[in-house]
């Protein structure tokens, strides 16, 4: 299995960021039902009570292998989800590893 972990920082005021986070989480967590290669996916957001330099969104997904990750990444339904936050992404960090 491959664990795909991505963190995002968004450039938006708190109200807009909260709306984006909610919409992104709702839509992307529906993807395992649409993308057979995606075993699971979870999105969490920073509570905003610690360091203002924290990342805003963390996504973790499990896929069987790197070919499945490639298929998930290019899937049209995944790209629709990315489009929700893409104009607001200030920074992105990713780690992929086998487990």
Residue, then its C-alpha position, 0 to 999 in steps of 0.5 A: x500500500x502507498x500512503x499519500x499525504x498532502x498539506x495545503x496552505x490557503x491564501x484567503x480570509x478565515x471565512x472564505x478559507x473555512x468555506x473552501x475547507x468544508x467544500x473540499x473535504x465534503x467532495x474529496x471524501x466521496x472519491x473512494x466510491x468513484x475511483x476504484x484505485x482509491x482505498x481510502x481518503x481523509x481530510x482534516x483542517x487546522x483548528x486555528x488555535x496554535x501557530x498562524x504559520x500552520x498548514x490549513x488542510x491535511x489529506x491522507x489517502x491510501x492506494x494499493x501502489x504507485x500506478x493507482x496513485x497516478x490513476x487517482x491523481x489524474x482522475x477527472x473527479x479528483x481534478x474537480x476537487x482540486x479545482x475547489x482550492x487550486x486558486x487559493x493554494x499558497x503552498x503545497x507539501x506532499x509525502x508518499x511512502x509504502x507501508 
